[in-house]
Amino acid sequence: MRSYYTGIDIGTYHVKVVIAAPNDRPDLPMQVIGTGTATSRGMRHGYIIDKNEAGRSIREALARASSAAKVNVKNARVAMGGVGLDEFRSSGEVTLTVSGGIVTDKDIDRALRESEKRAAGKLTNRTIIHTILLEYRVDGSKVFGKPQGLQGTKLSIDTLLITMLTQHHDDLIEAVETAGVEVEGVMASPLAASLVTLTKAQKTAGVVLANIGSETLSVIVFDNDTPVSIKVFPTGSGDITNTIALSFQLPLQEAESAKRGGVTGSDISERKMAAIVGGSLKDMFTLVNTHLRSINRSRLLPAGIVITGGGSGLTSVSDVARMILKLPSQIGQIGPLSRAATVDATWTVAYGLCRWAYAEDASERTHSFSEVIEGWWESLKSSVRSLLP
């Protein structure tokens, strides 16, 4: 097993790199041995508009993390986010005569490939990065648990395909590789964050994880311990800064400080500032609520909403989310971490990638998420169960 793992989160505002090492005891949390950040260049709404500039930012963040960790990074996992990320629902159906009427792993694999084949015509210019099994049915009857070994004539499955615009997918990988690092695998940013911020109990009961970035708001919804929806909206905390700058004729840097309560001695009243920030947050969580309503989960997630990302630091964010969604609301925390760790909720994606890489090594799995095979989500859940908070 390798001695360290690297995760790269390429955001619109910052590139974040985390290097983490497993502890001597598997029951103890991974130790963050190095972090690096750099201002993102060549990015817009989470996708690359200038590969050379983006590559420079990645190199800077990697160099800082490598220097802190005193290691030479050769391989890394990369997060895929931004407005190019989206979901698509599909289904697959196969006869069981080939295996004598008994459901086998090969039958499930055939059904998975059939679900992707059915979706292919509607996914022009998109790359599937995750295929998540939502439901099994044997001869039309829903299966609770795994279907292997059941007898029947037909196996049907429902799947959630998490996709990325192919150009954006390829550009991100190319930008990382030009920085001299081999991409071992890619994971949707919301999914990576969920690995280190949500508990099994929350995901089983039903929860939505919202990451407020600079230019994007991404959400992932879990129910019965399975991701059932993912969505990215083209709005973020940077839009709040812009609104403040325009409303009070402030330079952007001052507007950013004012947004976070960092400007003292100003003649701008706290009430006016709170109204602008609160109004913008209401708009964001209204988008989330509309999405929850579209998937029949509005006000039906007992574990509520967990908020991460740079925007999670705004003082009223949890209260506004609770008011709009009518759900329990809290700020996400990374856990468990060693006491010496200096990362906070803004590092969840990069750290989650490290935990994914360690979990695959620990379970002796060699495939990446780009290789869609049966049971990848079940395997991931079991392999990281001891690592989750």
Secondary structure, 3 states (H helix, E strand, C coil): CCCCEEEEEECCCEEEEEEEECCCCCCCCCEEEEEEEEECCCEECCEECCHHHHHHHHHHHHHHHHHHHCCCCCEEEEEECCCCEEEEEEEEEEECHHHCCECCHHHHHHHHHHHHHHHHCCCCCEEEEEEEEEEEEECCEEECCCCCCCECCEEEEEEEEEEEEHHHHHHHHHHHHHCCCEEEEEEEHHHHHHHHHCCHHHHHHCEEEEEECCCCEEEEEEECCEEEEEEEECCCHHHHHHHHHHHHCCCHHHHHHHHCCCCCCCCCCHHHHHHHHHHHHHHHHHHHHHHHHHCCCCCCCCCCEEEECHHHHCCCHHHHHHHHHCCCEEECCCCCCCCCCCCCHHHHHHHHHHHHHHHHHHCCCCCCCCCCCCCHHHHHHHHHCCCCC
